[in-house]
Amino acid sequence: MSAFVVTGSHSSAFSQTLLPITVTHYDLTLDVRNFASKILYGKAVLTLKSREDNVQLVQLNLLNMSVDSAKTNGQLVSVERSGDTIRIQLPEPLFLNGWGEVTLWYHGTPAIEPYNWGGFHFDNGLAYNLGIAFEANPHNYGRAMFPCIDEFHERATYVYHITTDTNMVAVCGGIHLSTDTNPDFTLTHHWSMMQSIPAYLASVAVSKYLPRNDTFNGAERNIPIGLYFKASDSTKVKNLFVNLKGVLSGFEEAWGPYPFDRVGFCGTNQGAMEHAANVAYPVGSMGAENEWLWAHELTHMWF
């Protein structure tokens, strides 16, 4: 199944007006090792910007998981919880165009919608999010993975730090910066998404991936391609994406230069979902006759 969202006709249970404080950047640290217990441990550092004068309330969205603590400028702050909504009172007000920062530590079993599609999945050796939930209101589902302003019209940049077991690879939207080996021999994978996107298009996937890297000679620059699938799917991946560069050339000719720093697809058990620069592609649709599916998801990089 492919997610298709028309934001202009969206009817949301959340605010349709701009909140007094926006988040311009998310720095996310996730421990994605607990496949058996399906527990996610996270730290989110949010860069805030005020749209109004004298604002102290930060309002965020998070499903299922517990907030362990929160700080701003090194000072512990209280967290109020009402359903999906988290409210934090800043010790000092922000004024128009003023900047702030809040850090939240959280953990728990991430949400999966009743339809068993959108949410964060620990599923048969794969851990991954799908940022749209068909049976949720609103449908955007960034809040299943991290505390955020989960609105289609709110956009931010991202940095990810994903800790995995040594035999696992983490892939996120954007560019891979580095992978560190920790003293306990776990790995921490660092990724950066410097184009501003809504929370539902942020993405993380972890599995025993074998990355297949290439380069597309785009209209304005060379763009890295990353295909993250298991080694056992190598031949299927080669056949499925044989026309990828040609399709990219056609899309650039029709709609202009590719808008992100990387062309990315990763194998997931559910999908497809058009996460920015990291499409979640269902491994049950690996036949070459399904190239229409990845091509459809690729169009969403422009629209």
Secondary structure, 3 states (H helix, E strand, C coil): CCCCCCHHHCCCCCCCCCCCEEEEEEEEEEEEEECCCCEEEEEEEEEEEECCCCEEEEEEECCCCEEEEEEECCEECCEEEECCEEEEEEEEEECCCCEEEEEEEEEECCCECCCCCCEEEEECCEEEEECECCCCCCCECHHHCCCECCCCCCCEEEEEEEEECCCCEEEECCEEEEEEECCCCCEEEEEEEEEEECHHHCCEEEECEEEEEEEEECCCCEEEEEEEEEHHHHHHHHHHCCCHHHHHHHHHHHHCCCCCCCEEEEEECCCCECCCCCEEEEHHHCCHHHHHHHHHHHHCCCC
